[in-house]
Amino acid sequence: MSDLRALRADFPILSREVNGKPLVYLDSAATTQKPQSVLDAMNSYYENSNANVHRGAHTLAVEATDLYESARTKVAAFIGTSPSQLAFTRGTTTAINHIAYGWGLHHLSEGDKILLTIMEHHANIVPWQLVAKYTGAELVYLDLDDDFGVDTSELDKVLDERVKIVSFSGMSNVTGALGPIDVLSKAAASVGAISVLDAAQLVPHTNVDVEALGVDFLAFSSHKMLGPTGIGALWGRADRLEEMEPAEGGGEMINVVERHASTWAPVPHKFEAGTPPIAEAVGFGAAVDYLSAVGMDNVVAHERSITAYALDRLSEVPDLTIYGPKDVSKRGGAVSFELGDIHPHDIATILDQDGIAVRAGHHCARPLMKYLEIPATARASFYLYNVPEEVDLLVESLHKARGIFGLV
Amino acid sequence: MAGLDELYREVILDHYRNPRRKGTLSGDHVHAEGNNPSCGDEFFLDLLVEDGVVVDAAMLGQGCSISQASGSMMMDAIVGQSVDDIQDLAGKFRIMMTIDEGENPVDEERPGSVLGDLEALQGVRKFPVRIKCADLAWTTLAQALDQTAS
């Protein structure tokens, strides 16, 4: 196992206790913990350089602007692109809304289709429902194959020139399944549709070279990759960003404002109305610095080995059903499961008494839950700071849950 | 683990696995639906109220042991009772889910207000995030009773 154990010391929260037990944090698919370097970078910004960006000639304003823009450069470099193609947003959800309102609303009309997959997070469903409502377009879904991957075998039946947008996840936050990025981006291009990649789970857990993916847009969040909440990124192909309208208007995003009309600032600033989350951008930059220093290849190797170990250990627990691919080359580290007739909320409560944090519920993917015909799952998700002993504690606690509920 | 023992009492697991009055009513009745959007728990309630008395009731639901057991126990507690007594019971249930430990919320003076099995849900108070689970059936009941009042 690629051992990143020493990194745990960089995360202050990992040394705390919960209910008298050492914290076992297995909810990184919801949000990740933050290393000291991220916290320090944000504090240092407020202690030394706090000012508004892109306005004012004083020293602090210049420093704040430099810090903000250098964070953009770092985050862009992390996914292999230029800072001119990366807009900061509030997160993945906001980035997808930007595409929906800034591109979808202006390019769709009645009878057009938006192609999604059934494993999407609500963030990649609801914005398109809104666009469909306003334009008369309709949503079409691809189902899953037997191994929880997106079934692209029937793609030809739904793909035609009325499809204008293909939007899909790179990695399911429920099943951990990787999305068929290559197939769907090519399918979109073949009918002149744009492809949108929800990379909220993908960028934190894989080596992403965005220019090589073949998609038109990509969205991801800082807080799922060791950075703060409240910031994320929207990447787009240069020509797509140019043709996209701003979804929000205000200060910062303009060139000239007249009484009745305005012109926009150049990309990416035209998508950043109002004072941005500056400290958060600085923290985001520090987070990608941290991940780059560890090396994403090491992160991937570590997650694969701990996920394989978890799948192996969990399969030993009687009555436990895993919802997701068993092959670690087809998946990430989010492992959803059910345990007999014990409801996932009850599992989460019992695990919490042992200091173990897992997510229970529909994971903001209710259509997927309906499709799988389950009301909810419990989900353990892993990141670079998790160690195999934590998997052992999870398994031990699941046995305890079986005992409390009288499963034999 | 004392907390977990108090939370998952045998009577709760029994109601969870064998919910009382599961199903729907046909004919005249009021219907209310409750859900907790954050967790997906659902509770559907049919009530037949005649002359101020709940004469029949049926429930369908899905969710955690606490939400479903609370609903099942509620069914046992309300059928055959007057709406006034049920309102009283609901008030006592709310108090039980919020009062400090040690106080006895149960008032034996009014026959309709005895919590009975429902007292098993006292353990939920130690798990504040789960109180909304126990409340789901009762907020659904309030909706249903509102309909009978109008």
Contacts between the chains, C-beta under 8 A, distances in Angstrom:
chain1	res1	chain2	res2	distance
A	341	B	17	7.1
A	342	B	65	7.7
A	343	B	63	6.5
A	343	B	64	3.9
A	343	B	65	5.9
A	344	B	64	7.6
A	345	B	39	5.9
A	345	B	41	7.7
A	345	B	63	7.4
A	345	B	64	3.8
A	345	B	66	7.7
A	345	B	130	7.4
A	345	B	133	6.8
A	346	B	8	7.4
A	346	B	64	5.2
A	346	B	65	5.1
A	346	B	66	7.5
A	349	B	4	7.8
A	349	B	7	7.1
A	349	B	127	6.1
A	349	B	130	6.3
A	350	B	4	6.2
A	353	B	1	6.8
A	353	B	3	6.5
A	353	B	4	5.6
A	360	B	39	7.3
A	361	B	38	7.1
A	361	B	39	4.9
A	361	B	40	5.8
A	362	B	39	7.8
A	362	B	40	4.6
A	366	B	40	7.0
A	369	B	40	7.3
A	375	B	40	5.8
A	375	B	62	4.9
A	375	B	63	7.1
A	376	B	39	7.1
A	376	B	40	5.4
A	404	B	4	6.2
A	404	B	8	5.1
A	405	B	8	7.1
A	405	B	13	6.4
A	405	B	65	7.9
A	406	B	13	6.7
